[in-house]
């Protein structure tokens, strides 16, 4: 994984079942996405340069519950890059036993601040993203391209 984010499970994230509710998964994946963008120089300074990133699609696959008291680690890599977009893949791991808890795929769009439209990346930014993608090595990412359907098979663990 090219990027790592680790955090404890907060008690405010737990529902009446004693495990993380749906919204905190989204929050953790959003935080991991923001940290990746910061590390790539695509946060506040990028905004000052007249560009920003919008999430165009987010898909979360829940694999198993995360209970209170746990610590989780999100490993992130860049799966794909084109002239105006890139795809981030997150894997959330329960640090207690190393098991996969959830995955997320996020499509990020390059947006001009003034135009509020999707625009091509500058060449230096595109190369930075491609370099980060090449560094995203490791095991094959799990649960890529899953869609919400009643005919889906069980997620990969």
C-alpha positions in Angstrom: 0.0 0.0 0.0 1.2 3.5 -0.8 -0.6 5.3 2.0 -1.6 4.3 5.5 -4.1 5.9 8.0 -4.6 4.4 11.5 -7.1 5.3 14.1 -8.9 4.0 17.2 -12.6 3.2 16.9 -14.4 6.0 18.8 -17.3 5.2 21.1 -19.4 7.8 19.2 -19.1 5.6 16.1 -20.8 2.6 17.8 -24.5 1.7 17.4 -26.7 -0.3 19.7 -25.1 -3.5 18.4 -21.7 -2.4 19.8 -20.1 -2.1 16.4 -19.3 0.7 14.0 -22.4 2.1 12.3 -22.4 2.8 8.5 -21.6 6.6 8.7 -18.3 6.2 10.5 -17.0 3.8 7.8 -17.6 6.6 5.3 -16.0 9.1 7.6 -12.9 7.0 8.0 -12.6 6.4 4.2 -13.1 10.2 3.6 -10.4 11.0 6.1 -8.0 8.6 4.4 -8.9 10.1 1.0 -8.2 13.6 2.3 -4.8 12.5 3.8 -3.8 10.9 0.4 -4.7 14.1 -1.4 -2.7 16.2 1.1 0.3 13.9 0.7 0.0 14.3 -3.0 -0.1 18.1 -2.8 -3.7 18.2 -3.9 -5.3 19.9 -0.9 -5.1 23.5 0.3 -2.2 24.6 -2.0 -4.0 23.0 -5.0 -7.0 25.1 -4.2 -4.8 28.2 -4.2 -3.7 27.2 -7.7 -7.2 27.2 -8.9 -8.1 23.5 -8.8 -9.8 21.2 -6.3 -11.0 17.6 -6.2 -14.6 16.4 -6.0 -15.6 12.8 -5.3 -17.6 11.6 -8.3 -18.3 8.1 -6.9 -17.8 6.2 -3.7 -18.5 2.6 -3.2 -18.1 0.8 0.2 -18.1 -2.9 0.6 -18.7 -4.1 4.2 -16.9 -7.4 4.9 -17.2 -7.8 8.7 -18.1 -5.8 11.7 -15.6 -3.6 13.7 -16.4 -3.7 17.4 -15.8 -1.0 20.0 -12.3 -0.8 21.4 -10.7 -1.8 18.1 -8.0 0.0 16.2 -8.2 0.1 12.4 -5.7 0.7 9.7 -6.7 1.9 6.2 -4.2 1.1 3.4 -4.7 3.1 0.3 -3.5 2.9 -3.3 -4.2 4.6 -6.5 -5.7 2.1 -9.0 -6.2 4.1 -12.1 -5.5 7.6 -13.5 -6.7 9.4 -16.6 -6.5 13.0 -17.8 -9.3 14.3 -15.4 -9.8 11.5 -12.8 -8.2 9.0 -10.6 -9.4 6.0 -8.6 -8.5 5.4 -5.0 -8.9 2.0 -3.4 -9.0 1.6 0.4 -8.8 -1.5 2.5 -9.8 -1.2 6.2 -8.1 -3.7 8.5 -9.0 -4.6 12.0 -5.7 -4.4 13.8 -6.7 -6.9 16.4 -6.6 -9.8 14.1 -5.4 -8.3 10.7 -8.7 -9.2 9.0 -10.2 -7.2 6.2 -13.3 -5.3 7.5 -14.3 -3.1 4.5 -13.1 -1.7 1.2 -13.9 1.5 -0.6 -13.4 2.7 -4.1 -13.4 6.5 -4.7 -13.4 8.3 -8.1 -11.8 11.7 -7.7 -12.5 14.4 -10.3 -10.2 17.3 -11.1 -12.4 20.5 -10.9 -11.5 24.1 -11.8 -12.4 26.4 -9.0 -13.8 29.1 -11.2 -15.4 26.9 -13.8 -16.8 24.4 -11.3 -16.3 21.8 -14.1 -14.2 18.8 -14.5 -10.9 19.8 -16.2 -7.7 18.0 -17.2 -4.9 17.8 -14.7 -1.8 19.9 -15.3 1.0 17.7 -16.8 3.0 17.8 -13.5 0.0 16.7 -11.4 -0.9 13.9 -13.9 2.7 12.7 -13.7 2.6 12.9 -9.8 -0.5 10.7 -9.8 0.9 8.2 -12.2 4.1 8.0 -10.1 1.9 7.3 -7.0 0.0 4.7 -9.0 3.2 2.9 -9.9 4.2 2.8 -6.3 0.9 1.2 -5.3 2.2 -2.3 -5.2 1.2 -5.3 -3.1 -1.4 -8.0 -3.2 -4.2 -7.6 -5.7 -6.8 -5.1 -4.3 -9.9 -6.8 -3.0 -13.5 -6.1 -4.0 -12.7 -3.8 -6.9 -15.6 -2.9 -9.2 -18.3 -4.4 -7.0 -21.8 -3.0 -7.6 -24.9 -2.9 -5.4 -27.0 -5.8 -6.6 -29.0 -8.7 -5.0 -27.2 -11.1 -7.3 -23.7 -10.3 -6.0 -21.5 -13.0 -4.5 -20.0 -12.6 -1.1 -17.2 -10.1 -0.8 -13.6 -11.3 -0.9 -12.1 -11.6 2.6 
